C-alpha cells in the first residue's frame, strides 16, 4: 500500500508539473502575441519615412541677450545654435553645432563653440567643445583662510583655453558611458595684492584623458520635474612643457528632482570635485554663483529624443551668494536644495539653501570652514528657455545678484 501511494503521488506530481508547464507556455504565447501586436501597431502609426528636404536642412536658432553677475557686471552676448539631422532615422535626436561670444562692462570677454553629433542609429554620439575666456577679477589668494580676510583683496587677470571631446555610447534610455580627451591652458597674466600665490606657476598646459558614466532618468534635460541625473568622471591630467605635476581628478554630480504639488518641484544637487596633491592652483575649483559664458555641464548634456539640443549658455552654479573665485582650493564639496514653484503661466519663483567647502585635502578638512548659501529668485519660461534672476547670500554678509539663462542645476 505504501509503495502504491508513492506511485500515485509521483504520477500526480508529474501531471501537475506538465499542466503548469503547458499553462505557462499558453501564457507566454499570449504575451508574445500581445507584444508583437503592440510593436506592429506602433510602427503602423509611426512609420520611419525618408525625410523631406526641409527636415534635412540646417536650421539656425539665434542666441542673444544681456546678463548680470557681481563678477562680470553687465554682459552682452550673441551667437547661434544650428541643428541638423545626421541620421536618416527620425527617432534619433538632432545633431547640433553652436557658437557664442560675450563682452562685459568690466572688459571680460570670450567665445565658445560646442556641438553634438549622432551616428546613424543614435547609439553613439560625440560631444565636442572649445572655449576661450579673458577674465579680470578680484583676488583674495588661495585657500579658505586667505579668502576670509577682506584685507587680502587684490586683482587677477586670467586667460583660459579649454578643448574637450566626449565619445559616448548609449545603452537603453538611461545609461551613457564612454571616454573623453581634452586640453587646458591657464595663464595668470596679472596678479596684484597682498595675498599672492608664492612660488606657484602662473602658466600651465595640461592634456586630459578620462572615463565618464551617466545615469539619467529625468523627464527633461532643460527643465526637469522628476528623475535622477548621476554623472561620474575620472581623469588623468598630464602637464606639457614642464608646467606642473601629473594629477588625477574625480568629479561627481548627483541631481534629484521630486514633483511636490501642482507647479512645485523640489530639486537637490550634490557635487564633488576632488584632485590629487599634484594639481596646481590654476586648475582648482572655486565656489560662487556665476552665469558662465560656457557651462561644462550643459555642453556635456545629451538631450532625449524629441528635445532640442541644449543651448551652450547655462548656469551650472553652486554656492550662490559668493564672489566667483574668492574661495578656491584643491577640492570642493557642495550641496544645495531648491524649491521651484510655477506661480502664474510662465512665471515662477525659487527658494534655496545649501552649504559647501573648499579644502586642500581630506586630512585638512575642517567642518568650521562651512560656506552657507541661501536665497531666492524669479523664473520666466520663454520658448522652452528659463530666464533666471537670483539674489544669494553667504558667509558674513556676502551676497551676489545673478541674472542669466537656465536653472542653476
Secondary structure, 3 states (H helix, E strand, C coil): CHHHHHHHHHHHHHHHHHHHHHHHHHHHHHHHHHHHHHHHHHHHHCCCCCCCHHHHCCEEEEEEEEEEECCCEEEEEEEEEEEECCCCCCCCCCEEEEEEEEEECCCCEEEEEEEEEECCCCCEEEEEEEEEEEEEEEECCCCHHHHCCHHHCEEEEEEEEEEEEEEEEEECCCEEEEEEEEEEEEEEEEEECCCCCCCCCCEEEEEEEEEEEEEECCCCCCCCCCEEEEEEEEEEEEECCCCCCCEEEEEEEEEEEEEEECCEEEEEEEEEEEECCCCCHHHCEECECCCCCCCHHHHHCCCCCCCCCCCCCCCCCECCCCCCCCCEECEEEEEEEEEEEEEECCEEEEEEEEEEEEECCHHHCCCCCCEEEEEEEEEEEECCEEEEEEEEECHHHCEEEEEEECCCC
